Amino acid sequence: MTAAGAGAADRGAFRDPAFTANREAPVHRWVPWIAGFSRQFVQDALARHLQAPGVVLDPFAGVGTTLLEADLAGHAAIGFEINPYAAFAARAKLAAHRLEPARLRTAAAAFEAFMAESRRSGRAPSASPPAAFRTRAPFYSPAVERKVLLAFDFMETLEAPVAALFRLAFAATMVGYSNYSYEPSLGRKASVGRPEVEDDDVAGAIAAKVRQMADDVAWYREDRANPERDDGRVLEESFFDGYAALDEASVDLLITSPPYLNNYHYNRNTRPHLYWLGFCATPGDTKHLEELNFGTYWQNARYEARIDLDPAIDDAEIRAALDEVRRRNPDKGVYGGNGWANYAARYFNDCARFAGGAARCLRPGATALVVIGNSILQGVPIPTDRFLAAIAAPRGFAVAGIHVPRETRVGSSIVESSVRAGKAAGGALYEAVVELRRL
């Protein structure tokens, strides 16, 4: 049965995993994240697969949707995340219940008073913008940048727990008053017909976010099951490097969404956050993140003569699909099929590494739920969900099902770009949940 067919037969198994459902959900709404999935999807998974408190693992935790919902439900939560900004956001969420909401509200009022007094007095900021952060056009106008730097001066006066949420409030709002936007990747507002921002109410945006956080912290403190237990854990390292440190067969449920085969550059698209929050100071500081990434980026793979599928992946359909991609458009040089086949080969090799690590961590009979999107490379449909299932099966798993709760998703540059791909006839992008059972 095809992935789409399986999903059509089982579409009601899970609610739509799209992150957009989190935009109004307490705590989840603090940080926009293009690659996340919905809290309702995680809630369904927890209710379906864990009848008692257990250990929940997310090997690609992002900003912590799985971890937060597991923590709220009374489970031990463990996540791996290589992006320092995302890891910071996830940790801040998981620790937020320890704060008194009144401290945040008091700090928000003090911040607005500080910014108003600074405007009246013409105070010069002490903070400086990140020296090595470069964009094609100024990221902030002079007026906005001065306000941002004053906000950083204020944050220096705060105690660590409150300062962490102020920093997160800035990170969540910082693109909004910049000359850039996500549509869906980071680019200039002028490039999509939107005006540049000459000035804006930076203090109002940050204070409003902090007050929203205060309201949500009150909700979190009230709704968190078993409040005496430890917080969820976020390990800022690659799952591939760190899973061996977890006790074997210690995980009761794995819920995750690895990077899709869509060449979305998570680290590049969080450059403003990484630089302004001090997680990197030079371009070289982020290079290792690319090396740790699931798979690689097409920009890195396209110059390789050939990257082959791991010989241990003994699946004729996967090999045939990659061979077909490799044959496409040889006249386009690095923009032709060979580079894209290299890119896909690295991706599926890491699918095998993921399956092996997940099998080690999960107890026998436990479930892994993997949200993944298909792709179209050089016009060749790549059913990533079925390929992942085929790779996982000989590595300690039974494939319990492939569910497609949403049969369409927003197109990616790989599908829309005539240079990179071209559309496959009748091809469509969908998201699937691959359900695996540890043998």
C-alpha positions as CSV (number, residue, x, y, z in Angstrom):
1,M,0.0,0.0,0.0
2,T,1.3,3.5,-0.8
3,A,1.8,6.0,1.9
4,A,-1.1,8.0,0.7
5,G,-3.2,4.9,0.6
6,A,-2.3,4.0,4.1
7,G,-3.1,7.5,5.3
8,A,-6.4,7.5,3.6
9,A,-7.4,4.3,5.4
10,D,-6.2,5.7,8.7
11,R,-6.5,9.4,8.5
12,G,-8.2,9.7,11.9
13,A,-5.4,8.0,13.9
14,F,-3.7,11.4,14.7
15,R,-4.7,15.0,14.5
16,D,-2.9,17.3,12.2
17,P,0.7,17.6,13.4
18,A,1.3,21.1,11.9
19,F,2.9,23.6,14.4
20,T,0.4,26.3,13.4
21,A,-2.0,24.8,16.0
22,N,0.5,25.9,18.7
23,R,0.3,29.6,18.0
24,E,-2.4,30.2,20.6
25,A,-1.4,27.4,23.0
26,P,0.0,28.5,26.4
27,V,3.8,28.3,26.6
28,H,4.1,26.7,23.1
29,R,3.1,30.1,21.6
30,W,6.2,31.8,23.1
31,V,8.4,30.8,20.2
32,P,7.4,30.5,16.5
33,W,9.1,27.5,14.9
34,I,8.5,26.5,11.3
35,A,9.6,22.9,11.8
36,G,7.6,22.0,14.9
37,F,4.5,19.9,15.3
38,S,1.3,20.5,17.2
39,R,0.7,19.9,20.9
40,Q,-2.5,18.1,20.1
41,F,-0.5,15.5,18.1
42,V,1.7,14.9,21.1
43,Q,-1.2,14.7,23.4
44,D,-2.8,12.1,21.2
45,A,0.4,10.1,21.1
46,L,0.8,10.2,24.9
47,A,-2.8,9.2,25.6
48,R,-2.6,6.4,23.1
49,H,0.7,4.9,24.1
50,L,1.4,5.7,27.8
51,Q,-1.2,4.7,30.4
52,A,1.2,5.3,33.3
53,P,4.1,7.7,33.9
54,G,7.0,6.8,31.6
55,V,10.1,8.1,29.8
56,V,9.5,10.1,26.6
57,L,12.3,10.8,24.2
58,D,12.6,13.3,21.3
59,P,15.9,12.9,19.4
60,F,15.3,16.2,17.4
61,A,13.6,18.3,20.1
62,G,13.5,21.7,18.4
63,V,11.9,24.2,20.8
64,G,10.4,21.5,22.9
65,T,6.8,20.7,22.0
66,T,7.2,17.0,22.8
67,L,9.1,17.7,26.0
68,L,6.7,20.2,27.3
69,E,3.6,18.1,26.7
70,A,5.3,15.0,28.2
71,D,6.3,17.1,31.3
72,L,2.8,18.5,31.6
73,A,1.3,15.0,31.5
74,G,3.7,13.7,34.3
75,H,6.3,11.9,32.2
76,A,10.0,12.1,32.3
77,A,11.1,14.0,29.2
78,I,14.5,13.8,27.4
79,G,15.4,15.7,24.2
80,F,18.4,16.2,22.0
81,E,18.9,19.4,20.1
82,I,22.0,20.7,18.3
83,N,20.8,24.3,17.6
84,P,21.7,26.4,20.7
85,Y,18.8,28.8,20.2
86,A,16.2,26.0,20.0
87,A,17.8,24.2,23.0
88,F,17.7,27.4,25.0
89,A,14.0,28.0,24.2
90,A,13.1,24.4,25.1
91,R,15.0,24.7,28.5
92,A,13.4,28.0,29.2
93,K,10.0,26.6,28.7
94,L,10.6,23.5,30.8
95,A,12.0,25.6,33.7
96,A,9.3,28.4,33.5
97,H,7.0,26.8,36.1
98,R,9.6,27.6,38.8
99,L,9.0,31.3,38.4
100,E,6.4,33.4,40.2
101,P,4.3,35.1,37.5
102,A,4.4,38.3,39.6
103,R,8.1,38.6,39.1
104,L,7.7,38.6,35.3
105,R,4.9,41.2,35.5
106,T,6.9,43.4,37.8
107,A,10.0,43.1,35.5
108,A,7.8,44.0,32.4
109,A,6.6,47.2,34.0
110,A,10.2,48.1,35.1
111,F,11.4,47.5,31.6
112,E,8.8,49.8,30.1
113,A,9.7,52.5,32.6
114,F,13.4,52.1,31.8
115,M,12.8,52.4,28.1
116,A,10.5,55.4,28.5
117,E,13.1,57.1,30.7
118,S,15.9,56.3,28.2
119,R,13.8,57.9,25.5
120,R,13.3,61.1,27.5
121,S,16.9,61.3,28.6
122,G,18.5,60.3,25.3
123,R,20.4,57.6,27.1
124,A,23.1,56.0,24.9
125,P,23.1,52.2,25.1
126,S,26.1,50.4,26.6
127,A,25.4,47.1,24.7
128,S,26.8,46.6,21.2
129,P,25.4,44.7,18.3
130,P,27.1,41.4,17.4
131,A,30.2,42.5,15.5
132,A,30.3,39.6,13.0
133,F,26.6,39.5,12.2
134,R,26.2,40.5,8.6
135,T,23.1,40.8,6.4
136,R,22.7,42.2,2.8
137,A,20.8,45.1,4.1
138,P,20.8,46.5,7.7
139,F,18.9,44.0,9.9
140,Y,17.7,46.9,12.1
141,S,17.2,50.5,11.3
142,P,19.3,52.9,13.5
143,A,16.2,53.8,15.6
144,V,15.2,50.2,16.2
145,E,18.8,49.0,16.9
146,R,19.2,51.7,19.6
147,K,16.0,50.4,21.3
148,V,17.2,46.8,21.0
149,L,20.5,47.6,22.6
150,L,18.8,49.5,25.5
151,A,16.7,46.4,26.0
152,F,19.9,44.4,26.4
153,D,21.2,46.9,28.9
154,F,18.0,46.4,31.0
155,M,18.3,42.6,30.7
156,E,21.8,42.8,32.3
157,T,20.1,44.1,35.5
158,L,17.8,41.0,35.9
159,E,18.3,37.9,37.9
160,A,19.1,34.8,35.7
161,P,15.6,33.1,35.6
162,V,13.8,36.3,34.7
163,A,16.6,37.4,32.3
164,A,16.3,34.1,30.4
165,L,12.6,34.7,29.7
166,F,13.3,38.3,28.7
167,R,16.0,37.0,26.3
168,L,13.5,34.5,24.9
169,A,10.8,37.3,24.6
170,F,13.3,39.3,22.6
171,A,14.2,36.3,20.4
172,A,10.5,35.6,19.7
173,T,9.8,39.2,18.6
174,M,13.2,40.3,17.1
175,V,12.4,39.5,13.5
176,G,9.1,41.4,13.6
177,Y,10.7,44.8,14.1
178,S,13.6,44.0,11.7
179,N,13.9,44.5,8.0
180,Y,13.7,40.8,7.5
181,S,10.9,38.1,7.7
182,Y,10.3,34.4,7.4
183,E,8.3,33.7,4.2
184,P,9.2,30.8,4.9
185,S,13.0,31.3,5.0
186,L,14.8,34.3,6.3
187,G,14.9,37.1,3.7
188,R,14.5,40.8,3.3
189,K,11.0,42.2,3.7
190,A,11.7,44.4,0.6
191,S,12.2,41.3,-1.4
192,V,8.6,40.2,-0.8
193,G,7.1,43.7,-1.3
194,R,6.9,44.7,2.3
195,P,8.3,48.0,3.6
196,E,11.4,48.3,5.7
197,V,10.9,49.2,9.4
198,E,12.2,52.7,10.1
199,D,11.0,52.6,13.7
200,D,8.9,50.4,15.9
201,D,7.7,49.9,19.5
202,V,10.4,47.4,20.6
203,A,9.6,47.9,24.3
204,G,5.9,47.3,23.7
205,A,6.6,44.1,21.7
206,I,8.9,42.6,24.3
207,A,6.8,43.7,27.3
208,A,3.7,42.2,25.8
209,K,5.5,38.9,25.2
210,V,6.8,38.9,28.8
211,R,3.3,39.5,30.1
212,Q,2.0,36.7,27.9
213,M,4.7,34.5,29.4
214,A,3.6,35.5,33.0
215,D,0.0,34.4,32.2
216,D,1.2,31.1,30.7
217,V,3.6,30.5,33.6
218,A,0.6,30.7,36.0
219,W,-1.3,28.2,33.8
220,Y,1.8,25.9,33.7
221,R,2.2,25.9,37.4
222,E,-1.4,25.0,37.8
223,D,-1.6,22.3,35.2
224,R,1.7,20.5,35.6
225,A,1.2,16.9,36.8
226,N,3.3,15.8,39.8
227,P,5.0,19.1,40.3
228,E,7.6,17.7,42.7
229,R,9.5,15.8,40.1
230,D,12.5,16.9,38.0
231,D,12.2,19.1,35.0
232,G,12.5,17.7,31.5
233,R,16.1,17.4,30.2
234,V,17.5,19.0,27.0
235,L,20.8,17.7,25.9
236,E,22.6,20.1,23.5
237,E,24.2,17.5,21.3
238,S,23.5,15.3,18.4
239,F,21.4,12.3,19.1
240,F,23.9,10.2,17.2
241,D,26.6,11.3,19.6
242,G,24.6,11.1,22.8
243,Y,22.1,8.2,22.7
244,A,24.7,5.7,23.9
245,A,24.8,7.6,27.3
246,L,21.1,6.8,27.9
247,D,20.3,3.5,29.6
248,E,19.6,0.8,27.1
249,A,15.8,0.0,26.7
250,S,14.9,2.8,29.1
251,V,12.5,4.8,26.9
252,D,8.8,4.1,26.8
253,L,7.8,6.3,23.9
254,L,9.7,8.2,21.2
255,I,8.0,11.1,19.5
256,T,10.0,13.2,17.0
257,S,10.2,14.9,13.7
258,P,13.7,14.8,12.1
259,P,14.6,17.4,9.5
260,Y,12.7,16.8,6.3
261,L,14.4,16.1,2.9
262,N,13.7,19.7,1.9
263,N,17.1,21.4,2.3
264,Y,15.6,23.8,4.9
265,H,18.7,25.3,6.6
266,Y,17.7,25.5,10.3
267,N,21.0,27.0,11.5
268,R,21.2,29.6,8.7
269,N,17.6,30.7,9.3
270,T,18.3,31.2,13.1
271,R,21.4,33.3,12.5
272,P,19.9,36.4,14.0
273,H,19.0,34.6,17.2
274,L,22.3,32.8,17.4
275,Y,24.3,36.0,17.1
276,W,22.2,38.4,19.1
277,L,21.8,36.0,22.0
278,G,25.5,35.3,22.0
279,F,25.5,31.7,21.0
280,C,27.9,32.4,18.2
281,A,30.4,35.2,17.5
282,T,31.8,34.3,14.1
283,P,30.6,32.4,11.1
284,G,33.0,29.6,12.0
285,D,31.1,29.1,15.3
286,T,28.1,27.6,13.4
287,K,30.1,25.4,11.0
288,H,30.1,22.4,13.4
289,L,26.3,22.6,13.5
290,E,26.2,21.8,9.8
291,E,28.5,18.8,10.4
292,L,26.1,17.6,13.2
293,N,23.0,18.0,11.1
294,F,20.8,15.1,10.2
295,G,22.0,14.3,6.7
296,T,23.7,17.3,5.0
297,Y,22.7,20.3,3.0
298,W,22.6,20.2,-0.8
299,Q,25.0,23.1,-0.9
300,N,27.6,20.8,0.8
301,A,26.8,17.6,-1.1
302,R,26.6,19.0,-4.6
303,Y,30.4,19.3,-5.1
304,E,31.1,15.7,-4.0
305,A,31.8,13.3,-6.9
306,R,29.5,10.7,-5.4
307,I,28.0,9.9,-2.0
308,D,26.6,6.4,-2.0
309,L,23.9,4.8,0.1
310,D,25.2,2.7,2.9
311,P,25.6,-0.9,1.7
312,A,23.7,-2.0,4.8
313,I,20.5,-0.3,3.4
314,D,19.4,-3.3,1.4
315,D,16.3,-1.8,-0.3
316,A,16.0,-1.9,-4.1
317,E,13.3,0.8,-4.3
318,I,15.4,3.4,-2.4
319,R,18.4,2.6,-4.6
320,A,16.4,2.8,-7.8
321,A,14.9,6.2,-6.7
322,L,18.4,7.7,-6.0
323,D,19.8,6.3,-9.2
324,E,17.0,8.0,-11.1
325,V,17.7,11.3,-9.4
326,R,21.4,11.0,-10.2
327,R,20.7,10.5,-13.9
328,R,18.6,13.7,-14.1
329,N,19.9,16.9,-15.7
330,P,23.7,16.1,-16.0
331,D,24.1,19.2,-18.2
332,K,23.3,21.4,-15.2
333,G,26.5,20.5,-13.4
334,V,26.3,20.9,-9.7
335,Y,22.6,21.9,-10.1
336,G,21.8,18.6,-11.7
337,G,20.8,15.2,-10.3
338,N,24.2,14.0,-8.9
339,G,24.3,16.6,-6.1
340,W,20.7,15.9,-5.2
341,A,21.3,12.2,-5.1
342,N,24.3,12.8,-2.9
343,Y,22.1,14.9,-0.6
344,A,19.5,12.2,-0.4
345,A,22.0,9.4,0.1
346,R,23.4,11.2,3.2
347,Y,19.9,11.7,4.5
348,F,18.9,8.0,4.2
349,N,22.2,6.9,5.7
350,D,21.3,9.0,8.7
351,C,17.8,7.5,8.8
352,A,19.6,4.2,9.3
353,R,21.7,5.7,12.1
354,F,18.6,7.1,13.7
355,A,16.8,3.8,13.6
356,G,19.7,2.0,15.2
357,G,19.9,4.5,18.0
358,A,16.2,4.5,18.6
359,A,16.1,0.7,18.8
360,R,18.8,0.8,21.4
361,C,16.9,3.3,23.6
362,L,13.4,1.9,23.4
363,R,12.2,-0.9,25.5
364,P,10.8,-4.0,23.7
365,G,7.2,-3.3,22.7
366,A,7.6,0.5,22.9
367,T,6.5,2.8,20.1
368,A,8.4,5.4,18.0
369,L,6.3,8.0,16.2
370,V,8.2,9.8,13.5
371,V,6.6,12.8,11.7
372,I,8.3,13.1,8.3
373,G,7.6,14.8,5.0
374,N,8.0,13.4,1.5
375,S,10.0,15.1,-1.2
376,I,10.4,15.6,-4.9
377,L,14.0,15.8,-6.1
378,Q,14.8,16.7,-9.8
379,G,11.2,15.7,-10.5
380,V,11.5,12.3,-8.9
381,P,9.0,11.6,-6.1
382,I,10.7,10.4,-2.9
383,P,8.3,8.8,-0.4
384,T,10.5,9.5,2.6
385,D,7.9,7.9,5.0
386,R,8.0,4.5,3.2
387,F,11.7,4.7,2.8
388,L,12.2,5.4,6.5
389,A,9.9,2.5,7.4
390,A,11.9,0.2,5.1
391,I,15.1,1.2,6.7
392,A,13.8,0.8,10.3
393,A,12.3,-2.7,9.8
394,P,15.6,-4.7,9.7
395,R,17.0,-2.6,12.6
396,G,14.7,-3.9,15.4
397,F,11.3,-2.5,14.4
398,A,8.0,-3.7,13.2
399,V,6.2,-1.1,11.0
400,A,2.8,-0.7,12.8
401,G,1.5,1.8,10.2
402,I,2.0,4.9,8.1
403,H,-0.6,7.6,8.8
404,V,-1.2,10.7,6.7
405,P,-3.3,13.1,8.8
406,R,-2.6,15.9,6.4
407,E,-2.3,15.1,2.7
408,T,-0.9,18.5,1.6
409,R,1.6,20.8,3.0
410,V,3.3,24.1,2.0
411,G,5.7,23.6,-0.9
412,S,9.4,23.9,-0.4
413,S,12.1,25.4,-2.6
414,I,13.1,22.0,-3.8
415,V,9.7,21.4,-5.4
416,E,9.1,24.9,-6.7
417,S,12.5,25.8,-8.1
418,S,13.1,25.0,-11.7
419,V,16.8,25.1,-11.2
420,R,16.8,22.7,-8.3
421,A,14.1,20.3,-9.2
422,G,11.0,21.0,-11.2
423,K,7.7,19.5,-10.3
424,A,7.0,15.8,-10.7
425,A,3.9,15.0,-12.7
426,G,1.1,14.5,-10.2
427,G,3.5,14.9,-7.3
428,A,2.3,16.4,-4.1
429,L,3.9,17.1,-0.7
430,Y,2.3,15.5,2.4
431,E,3.3,14.8,5.9
432,A,3.1,11.3,7.4
433,V,3.5,9.7,10.8
434,V,5.6,6.5,10.6
435,E,4.6,4.3,13.6
436,L,7.3,1.8,14.5
437,R,7.1,-0.9,17.3
438,R,10.3,-2.0,19.0
439,L,10.6,-5.8,18.7
